[in-house]
Amino acid sequence: MTISDLETGELHRFANFAAAAVPKNIAGVYTIWDADQFIYVGIGGTRIRYTEPDYANSSLPTIP
């Protein structure tokens, strides 16, 4: 990710945040702008935990 990505990324209004297509369970960087004025940069998803898939109870085919 570059500074340009943060400047030109898809816009989401705070009023519509619940309906925004923001991925769940993913770490990311976001910026807050007031028109063309940069206000804040932050990170989200810092407590994501990786868990091993449960292959014993999976519907995936086994490898011969």
PDB file of N, CA, C and O in Angstrom:
ATOM      1  N   MET A   1       0.848  -1.167   0.000  1.00  0.00           N
ATOM      2  CA  MET A   1       0.000   0.000   0.000  1.00  0.00           C
ATOM      3  C   MET A   1       0.896   1.233   0.000  1.00  0.00           C
ATOM      4  O   MET A   1       1.934   1.267   0.661  1.00  0.00           O
ATOM      5  N   THR A   2       0.476   2.232  -0.749  1.00  0.00           N
ATOM      6  CA  THR A   2       1.230   3.475  -0.835  1.00  0.00           C
ATOM      7  C   THR A   2       0.387   4.639  -0.335  1.00  0.00           C
ATOM      8  O   THR A   2      -0.816   4.496  -0.117  1.00  0.00           O
ATOM      9  N   ILE A   3       1.019   5.782  -0.155  1.00  0.00           N
ATOM     10  CA  ILE A   3       0.288   6.996   0.227  1.00  0.00           C
ATOM     11  C   ILE A   3      -0.759   7.312  -0.826  1.00  0.00           C
ATOM     12  O   ILE A   3      -1.864   7.741  -0.493  1.00  0.00           O
ATOM     13  N   SER A   4      -0.428   7.109  -2.075  1.00  0.00           N
ATOM     14  CA  SER A   4      -1.380   7.364  -3.159  1.00  0.00           C
ATOM     15  C   SER A   4      -2.635   6.506  -3.005  1.00  0.00           C
ATOM     16  O   SER A   4      -3.742   6.976  -3.265  1.00  0.00           O
ATOM     17  N   ASP A   5      -2.469   5.249  -2.582  1.00  0.00           N
ATOM     18  CA  ASP A   5      -3.630   4.375  -2.359  1.00  0.00           C
ATOM     19  C   ASP A   5      -4.557   4.959  -1.301  1.00  0.00           C
ATOM     20  O   ASP A   5      -5.779   4.885  -1.434  1.00  0.00           O
ATOM     21  N   LEU A   6      -3.980   5.538  -0.251  1.00  0.00           N
ATOM     22  CA  LEU A   6      -4.798   6.131   0.810  1.00  0.00           C
ATOM     23  C   LEU A   6      -5.486   7.410   0.341  1.00  0.00           C
ATOM     24  O   LEU A   6      -6.571   7.744   0.815  1.00  0.00           O
ATOM     25  N   GLU A   7      -4.860   8.117  -0.581  1.00  0.00           N
ATOM     26  CA  GLU A   7      -5.439   9.364  -1.094  1.00  0.00           C
ATOM     27  C   GLU A   7      -6.530   9.116  -2.122  1.00  0.00           C
ATOM     28  O   GLU A   7      -7.438   9.934  -2.269  1.00  0.00           O
ATOM     29  N   THR A   8      -6.455   8.009  -2.829  1.00  0.00           N
ATOM     30  CA  THR A   8      -7.372   7.784  -3.944  1.00  0.00           C
ATOM     31  C   THR A   8      -8.284   6.576  -3.753  1.00  0.00           C
ATOM     32  O   THR A   8      -9.000   6.195  -4.680  1.00  0.00           O
ATOM     33  N   GLY A   9      -8.270   5.970  -2.571  1.00  0.00           N
ATOM     34  CA  GLY A   9      -9.094   4.786  -2.322  1.00  0.00           C
ATOM     35  C   GLY A   9     -10.584   5.105  -2.311  1.00  0.00           C
ATOM     36  O   GLY A   9     -10.992   6.265  -2.367  1.00  0.00           O
ATOM     37  N   GLU A  10     -11.373   4.058  -2.239  1.00  0.00           N
ATOM     38  CA  GLU A  10     -12.833   4.204  -2.207  1.00  0.00           C
ATOM     39  C   GLU A  10     -13.261   4.981  -0.960  1.00  0.00           C
ATOM     40  O   GLU A  10     -12.741   4.754   0.132  1.00  0.00           O
ATOM     41  N   LEU A  11     -14.204   5.889  -1.136  1.00  0.00           N
ATOM     42  CA  LEU A  11     -14.685   6.717  -0.032  1.00  0.00           C
ATOM     43  C   LEU A  11     -15.875   6.070   0.660  1.00  0.00           C
ATOM     44  O   LEU A  11     -16.735   5.478   0.008  1.00  0.00           O
ATOM     45  N   HIS A  12     -15.920   6.186   1.979  1.00  0.00           N
ATOM     46  CA  HIS A  12     -17.048   5.719   2.785  1.00  0.00           C
ATOM     47  C   HIS A  12     -17.384   6.810   3.787  1.00  0.00           C
ATOM     48  O   HIS A  12     -16.510   7.261   4.529  1.00  0.00           O
ATOM     49  N   ARG A  13     -18.632   7.238   3.818  1.00  0.00           N
ATOM     50  CA  ARG A  13     -19.069   8.229   4.801  1.00  0.00           C
ATOM     51  C   ARG A  13     -19.286   7.534   6.142  1.00  0.00           C
ATOM     52  O   ARG A  13     -19.780   6.407   6.189  1.00  0.00           O
ATOM     53  N   PHE A  14     -18.914   8.212   7.238  1.00  0.00           N
ATOM     54  CA  PHE A  14     -19.146   7.637   8.566  1.00  0.00           C
ATOM     55  C   PHE A  14     -20.626   7.355   8.796  1.00  0.00           C
ATOM     56  O   PHE A  14     -20.971   6.380   9.463  1.00  0.00           O
ATOM     57  N   ALA A  15     -21.497   8.189   8.258  1.00  0.00           N
ATOM     58  CA  ALA A  15     -22.940   7.995   8.436  1.00  0.00           C
ATOM     59  C   ALA A  15     -23.398   6.668   7.841  1.00  0.00           C
ATOM     60  O   ALA A  15     -24.400   6.106   8.285  1.00  0.00           O
ATOM     61  N   ASN A  16     -22.681   6.165   6.849  1.00  0.00           N
ATOM     62  CA  ASN A  16     -23.055   4.919   6.173  1.00  0.00           C
ATOM     63  C   ASN A  16     -22.077   3.789   6.479  1.00  0.00           C
ATOM     64  O   ASN A  16     -22.054   2.786   5.766  1.00  0.00           O
ATOM     65  N   PHE A  17     -21.277   3.936   7.520  1.00  0.00           N
ATOM     66  CA  PHE A  17     -20.201   2.982   7.772  1.00  0.00           C
ATOM     67  C   PHE A  17     -20.696   1.547   7.919  1.00  0.00           C
ATOM     68  O   PHE A  17     -20.047   0.627   7.420  1.00  0.00           O
ATOM     69  N   ALA A  18     -21.808   1.334   8.581  1.00  0.00           N
ATOM     70  CA  ALA A  18     -22.304  -0.036   8.784  1.00  0.00           C
ATOM     71  C   ALA A  18     -22.621  -0.717   7.461  1.00  0.00           C
ATOM     72  O   ALA A  18     -22.529  -1.940   7.360  1.00  0.00           O
ATOM     73  N   ALA A  19     -22.991   0.053   6.450  1.00  0.00           N
ATOM     74  CA  ALA A  19     -23.340  -0.519   5.156  1.00  0.00           C
ATOM     75  C   ALA A  19     -22.152  -0.573   4.198  1.00  0.00           C
ATOM     76  O   ALA A  19     -22.279  -1.104   3.095  1.00  0.00           O
ATOM     77  N   ALA A  20     -21.013  -0.039   4.595  1.00  0.00           N
ATOM     78  CA  ALA A  20     -19.837  -0.003   3.714  1.00  0.00           C
ATOM     79  C   ALA A  20     -19.304  -1.412   3.482  1.00  0.00           C
ATOM     80  O   ALA A  20     -19.432  -2.290   4.335  1.00  0.00           O
ATOM     81  N   ALA A  21     -18.714  -1.604   2.328  1.00  0.00           N
ATOM     82  CA  ALA A  21     -18.148  -2.910   1.977  1.00  0.00           C
ATOM     83  C   ALA A  21     -16.743  -3.043   2.556  1.00  0.00           C
ATOM     84  O   ALA A  21     -15.780  -3.267   1.822  1.00  0.00           O
ATOM     85  N   VAL A  22     -16.635  -2.905   3.858  1.00  0.00           N
ATOM     86  CA  VAL A  22     -15.348  -3.024   4.538  1.00  0.00           C
ATOM     87  C   VAL A  22     -15.170  -4.479   4.940  1.00  0.00           C
ATOM     88  O   VAL A  22     -16.016  -5.029   5.645  1.00  0.00           O
ATOM     89  N   PRO A  23     -14.087  -5.113   4.505  1.00  0.00           N
ATOM     90  CA  PRO A  23     -13.896  -6.525   4.848  1.00  0.00           C
ATOM     91  C   PRO A  23     -13.821  -6.741   6.353  1.00  0.00           C
ATOM     92  O   PRO A  23     -13.239  -5.935   7.079  1.00  0.00           O
ATOM     93  N   LYS A  24     -14.403  -7.817   6.805  1.00  0.00           N
ATOM     94  CA  LYS A  24     -14.343  -8.187   8.214  1.00  0.00           C
ATOM     95  C   LYS A  24     -13.130  -9.092   8.433  1.00  0.00           C
ATOM     96  O   LYS A  24     -12.727  -9.818   7.524  1.00  0.00           O
ATOM     97  N   ASN A  25     -12.559  -9.052   9.608  1.00  0.00           N
ATOM     98  CA  ASN A  25     -11.452  -9.923  10.005  1.00  0.00           C
ATOM     99  C   ASN A  25     -10.207  -9.750   9.129  1.00  0.00           C
ATOM    100  O   ASN A  25      -9.526 -10.719   8.796  1.00  0.00           O
ATOM    101  N   ILE A  26      -9.930  -8.509   8.768  1.00  0.00           N
ATOM    102  CA  ILE A  26      -8.745  -8.197   7.974  1.00  0.00           C
ATOM    103  C   ILE A  26      -8.082  -6.971   8.574  1.00  0.00           C
ATOM    104  O   ILE A  26      -8.764  -6.014   8.940  1.00  0.00           O
ATOM    105  N   ALA A  27      -6.772  -6.987   8.677  1.00  0.00           N
ATOM    106  CA  ALA A  27      -6.045  -5.802   9.138  1.00  0.00           C
ATOM    107  C   ALA A  27      -5.950  -4.812   7.986  1.00  0.00           C
ATOM    108  O   ALA A  27      -5.828  -5.211   6.828  1.00  0.00           O
ATOM    109  N   GLY A  28      -6.005  -3.535   8.298  1.00  0.00           N
ATOM    110  CA  GLY A  28      -5.925  -2.538   7.241  1.00  0.00           C
ATOM    111  C   GLY A  28      -5.572  -1.161   7.766  1.00  0.00           C
ATOM    112  O   GLY A  28      -5.512  -0.927   8.973  1.00  0.00           O
ATOM    113  N   VAL A  29      -5.343  -0.269   6.840  1.00  0.00           N
ATOM    114  CA  VAL A  29      -5.022   1.121   7.135  1.00  0.00           C
ATOM    115  C   VAL A  29      -6.140   1.980   6.580  1.00  0.00           C
ATOM    116  O   VAL A  29      -6.668   1.701   5.504  1.00  0.00           O
ATOM    117  N   TYR A  30      -6.502   3.027   7.311  1.00  0.00           N
ATOM    118  CA  TYR A  30      -7.533   3.937   6.826  1.00  0.00           C
ATOM    119  C   TYR A  30      -7.123   5.375   7.088  1.00  0.00           C
ATOM    120  O   TYR A  30      -6.304   5.654   7.963  1.00  0.00           O
ATOM    121  N   THR A  31      -7.703   6.276   6.319  1.00  0.00           N
ATOM    122  CA  THR A  31      -7.467   7.707   6.518  1.00  0.00           C
ATOM    123  C   THR A  31      -8.802   8.408   6.671  1.00  0.00           C
ATOM    124  O   THR A  31      -9.824   7.940   6.169  1.00  0.00           O
ATOM    125  N   ILE A  32      -8.784   9.526   7.362  1.00  0.00           N
ATOM    126  CA  ILE A  32      -9.976  10.354   7.526  1.00  0.00           C
ATOM    127  C   ILE A  32      -9.676  11.709   6.904  1.00  0.00           C
ATOM    128  O   ILE A  32      -8.644  12.324   7.171  1.00  0.00           O
ATOM    129  N   TRP A  33     -10.600  12.154   6.072  1.00  0.00           N
ATOM    130  CA  TRP A  33     -10.447  13.409   5.342  1.00  0.00           C
ATOM    131  C   TRP A  33     -11.655  14.293   5.589  1.00  0.00           C
ATOM    132  O   TRP A  33     -12.758  13.793   5.812  1.00  0.00           O
ATOM    133  N   ASP A  34     -11.458  15.592   5.551  1.00  0.00           N
ATOM    134  CA  ASP A  34     -12.531  16.589   5.545  1.00  0.00           C
ATOM    135  C   ASP A  34     -12.382  17.322   4.225  1.00  0.00           C
ATOM    136  O   ASP A  34     -11.571  18.239   4.098  1.00  0.00           O
ATOM    137  N   ALA A  35     -13.175  16.910   3.245  1.00  0.00           N
ATOM    138  CA  ALA A  35     -13.023  17.371   1.865  1.00  0.00           C
ATOM    139  C   ALA A  35     -11.603  17.010   1.411  1.00  0.00           C
ATOM    140  O   ALA A  35     -11.265  15.827   1.380  1.00  0.00           O
ATOM    141  N   ASP A  36     -10.771  17.979   1.064  1.00  0.00           N
ATOM    142  CA  ASP A  36      -9.406  17.700   0.616  1.00  0.00           C
ATOM    143  C   ASP A  36      -8.376  17.780   1.735  1.00  0.00           C
ATOM    144  O   ASP A  36      -7.179  17.649   1.479  1.00  0.00           O
ATOM    145  N   GLN A  37      -8.818  17.992   2.967  1.00  0.00           N
ATOM    146  CA  GLN A  37      -7.877  18.139   4.082  1.00  0.00           C
ATOM    147  C   GLN A  37      -7.720  16.815   4.825  1.00  0.00           C
ATOM    148  O   GLN A  37      -8.692  16.252   5.330  1.00  0.00           O
ATOM    149  N   PHE A  38      -6.480  16.328   4.885  1.00  0.00           N
ATOM    150  CA  PHE A  38      -6.162  15.107   5.616  1.00  0.00           C
ATOM    151  C   PHE A  38      -6.285  15.377   7.113  1.00  0.00           C
ATOM    152  O   PHE A  38      -5.756  16.369   7.613  1.00  0.00           O
ATOM    153  N   ILE A  39      -6.991  14.483   7.836  1.00  0.00           N
ATOM    154  CA  ILE A  39      -7.215  14.653   9.270  1.00  0.00           C
ATOM    155  C   ILE A  39      -6.477  13.597  10.097  1.00  0.00           C
ATOM    156  O   ILE A  39      -5.855  13.934  11.105  1.00  0.00           O
ATOM    157  N   TYR A  40      -6.538  12.326   9.687  1.00  0.00           N
ATOM    158  CA  TYR A  40      -6.069  11.244  10.563  1.00  0.00           C
ATOM    159  C   TYR A  40      -5.752   9.999   9.747  1.00  0.00           C
ATOM    160  O   TYR A  40      -6.365   9.759   8.707  1.00  0.00           O
ATOM    161  N   VAL A  41      -4.795   9.209  10.219  1.00  0.00           N
ATOM    162  CA  VAL A  41      -4.539   7.879   9.665  1.00  0.00           C
ATOM    163  C   VAL A  41      -4.553   6.887  10.821  1.00  0.00           C
ATOM    164  O   VAL A  41      -4.052   7.184  11.905  1.00  0.00           O
ATOM    165  N   GLY A  42      -5.118   5.725  10.593  1.00  0.00           N
ATOM    166  CA  GLY A  42      -5.186   4.714  11.645  1.00  0.00           C
ATOM    167  C   GLY A  42      -5.093   3.317  11.066  1.00  0.00           C
ATOM    168  O   GLY A  42      -5.077   3.128   9.850  1.00  0.00           O
ATOM    169  N   ILE A  43      -5.033   2.344  11.962  1.00  0.00           N
ATOM    170  CA  ILE A  43      -5.020   0.946  11.549  1.00  0.00           C
ATOM    171  C   ILE A  43      -6.171   0.229  12.233  1.00  0.00           C
ATOM    172  O   ILE A  43      -6.597   0.621  13.319  1.00  0.00           O
ATOM    173  N   GLY A  44      -6.658  -0.789  11.618  1.00  0.00           N
ATOM    174  CA  GLY A  44      -7.729  -1.593  12.197  1.00  0.00           C
ATOM    175  C   GLY A  44      -7.407  -3.066  12.048  1.00  0.00           C
ATOM    176  O   GLY A  44      -6.604  -3.462  11.202  1.00  0.00           O
ATOM    177  N   GLY A  45      -8.038  -3.861  12.874  1.00  0.00           N
ATOM    178  CA  GLY A  45      -7.858  -5.306  12.781  1.00  0.00           C
ATOM    179  C   GLY A  45      -6.566  -5.805  13.382  1.00  0.00           C
ATOM    180  O   GLY A  45      -5.991  -6.775  12.887  1.00  0.00           O
ATOM    181  N   THR A  46      -6.093  -5.163  14.442  1.00  0.00           N
ATOM    182  CA  THR A  46      -4.818  -5.567  15.024  1.00  0.00           C
ATOM    183  C   THR A  46      -4.936  -6.783  15.934  1.00  0.00           C
ATOM    184  O   THR A  46      -3.914  -7.320  16.361  1.00  0.00           O
ATOM    185  N   ARG A  47      -6.127  -7.225  16.239  1.00  0.00           N
ATOM    186  CA  ARG A  47      -6.297  -8.384  17.128  1.00  0.00           C
ATOM    187  C   ARG A  47      -6.771  -9.620  16.376  1.00  0.00           C
ATOM    188  O   ARG A  47      -7.385 -10.511  16.964  1.00  0.00           O
ATOM    189  N   ILE A  48      -6.496  -9.675  15.111  1.00  0.00           N
ATOM    190  CA  ILE A  48      -6.883 -10.831  14.308  1.00  0.00           C
ATOM    191  C   ILE A  48      -6.013 -12.013  14.706  1.00  0.00           C
ATOM    192  O   ILE A  48      -4.801 -11.874  14.877  1.00  0.00           O
ATOM    193  N   ARG A  49      -6.623 -13.147  14.848  1.00  0.00           N
ATOM    194  CA  ARG A  49      -5.889 -14.356  15.226  1.00  0.00           C
ATOM    195  C   ARG A  49      -6.056 -15.401  14.136  1.00  0.00           C
ATOM    196  O   ARG A  49      -7.161 -15.654  13.656  1.00  0.00           O
ATOM    197  N   TYR A  50      -4.952 -15.994  13.761  1.00  0.00           N
ATOM    198  CA  TYR A  50      -4.984 -17.078  12.792  1.00  0.00           C
ATOM    199  C   TYR A  50      -5.273 -18.372  13.528  1.00  0.00           C
ATOM    200  O   TYR A  50      -4.670 -18.649  14.564  1.00  0.00           O
ATOM    201  N   THR A  51      -6.185 -19.159  13.002  1.00  0.00           N
ATOM    202  CA  THR A  51      -6.443 -20.480  13.572  1.00  0.00           C
ATOM    203  C   THR A  51      -6.253 -21.525  12.478  1.00  0.00           C
ATOM    204  O   THR A  51      -6.621 -21.313  11.323  1.00  0.00           O
ATOM    205  N   GLU A  52      -5.684 -22.627  12.859  1.00  0.00           N
ATOM    206  CA  GLU A  52      -5.481 -23.718  11.914  1.00  0.00           C
ATOM    207  C   GLU A  52      -6.834 -24.287  11.497  1.00  0.00           C
ATOM    208  O   GLU A  52      -7.729 -24.438  12.328  1.00  0.00           O
ATOM    209  N   PRO A  53      -6.982 -24.603  10.207  1.00  0.00           N
ATOM    210  CA  PRO A  53      -8.227 -25.249   9.774  1.00  0.00           C
ATOM    211  C   PRO A  53      -8.385 -26.608  10.447  1.00  0.00           C
ATOM    212  O   PRO A  53      -7.395 -27.282  10.732  1.00  0.00           O
ATOM    213  N   ASP A  54      -9.613 -27.005  10.697  1.00  0.00           N
ATOM    214  CA  ASP A  54      -9.897 -28.304  11.308  1.00  0.00           C
ATOM    215  C   ASP A  54     -10.111 -29.315  10.187  1.00  0.00           C
ATOM    216  O   ASP A  54     -11.242 -29.566   9.772  1.00  0.00           O
ATOM    217  N   TYR A  55      -9.021 -29.889   9.704  1.00  0.00           N
ATOM    218  CA  TYR A  55      -9.112 -30.800   8.574  1.00  0.00           C
ATOM    219  C   TYR A  55      -9.853 -32.086   8.916  1.00  0.00           C
ATOM    220  O   TYR A  55     -10.448 -32.700   8.030  1.00  0.00           O
ATOM    221  N   ALA A  56      -9.834 -32.504  10.163  1.00  0.00           N
ATOM    222  CA  ALA A  56     -10.517 -33.737  10.551  1.00  0.00           C
ATOM    223  C   ALA A  56     -12.023 -33.614  10.362  1.00  0.00           C
ATOM    224  O   ALA A  56     -12.689 -34.606  10.065  1.00  0.00           O
ATOM    225  N   ASN A  57     -12.563 -32.423  10.527  1.00  0.00           N
ATOM    226  CA  ASN A  57     -14.002 -32.216  10.383  1.00  0.00           C
ATOM    227  C   ASN A  57     -14.341 -31.448   9.115  1.00  0.00           C
ATOM    228  O   ASN A  57     -15.414 -30.855   9.010  1.00  0.00           O
ATOM    229  N   SER A  58     -13.431 -31.458   8.159  1.00  0.00           N
ATOM    230  CA  SER A  58     -13.609 -30.697   6.932  1.00  0.00           C
ATOM    231  C   SER A  58     -14.285 -31.549   5.870  1.00  0.00           C
ATOM    232  O   SER A  58     -14.199 -32.777   5.889  1.00  0.00           O
ATOM    233  N   SER A  59     -14.953 -30.882   4.951  1.00  0.00           N
ATOM    234  CA  SER A  59     -15.550 -31.597   3.831  1.00  0.00           C
ATOM    235  C   SER A  59     -14.587 -31.644   2.644  1.00  0.00           C
ATOM    236  O   SER A  59     -14.967 -32.062   1.551  1.00  0.00           O
ATOM    237  N   LEU A  60     -13.340 -31.216   2.860  1.00  0.00           N
ATOM    238  CA  LEU A  60     -12.349 -31.267   1.793  1.00  0.00           C
ATOM    239  C   LEU A  60     -11.955 -32.712   1.524  1.00  0.00           C
ATOM    240  O   LEU A  60     -11.879 -33.522   2.448  1.00  0.00           O
ATOM    241  N   PRO A  61     -11.706 -33.034   0.263  1.00  0.00           N
ATOM    242  CA  PRO A  61     -11.265 -34.403  -0.034  1.00  0.00           C
ATOM    243  C   PRO A  61      -9.875 -34.641   0.531  1.00  0.00           C
ATOM    244  O   PRO A  61      -9.061 -33.722   0.619  1.00  0.00           O
ATOM    245  N   THR A  62      -9.616 -35.872   0.909  1.00  0.00           N
ATOM    246  CA  THR A  62      -8.295 -36.221   1.424  1.00  0.00           C
ATOM    247  C   THR A  62      -7.342 -36.439   0.263  1.00  0.00           C
ATOM    248  O   THR A  62      -7.762 -36.804  -0.835  1.00  0.00           O
ATOM    249  N   ILE A  63      -6.068 -36.215   0.507  1.00  0.00           N
ATOM    250  CA  ILE A  63      -5.051 -36.418  -0.525  1.00  0.00           C
ATOM    251  C   ILE A  63      -4.590 -37.864  -0.442  1.00  0.00           C
ATOM    252  O   ILE A  63      -4.177 -38.323   0.622  1.00  0.00           O
ATOM    253  N   PRO A  64      -4.658 -38.598  -1.574  1.00  0.00           N
ATOM    254  CA  PRO A  64      -4.254 -40.017  -1.552  1.00  0.00           C
ATOM    255  C   PRO A  64      -2.773 -40.185  -1.336  1.00  0.00           C
ATOM    256  O   PRO A  64      -2.280 -41.312  -1.292  1.00  0.00           O
TER     257      PRO A  64
END
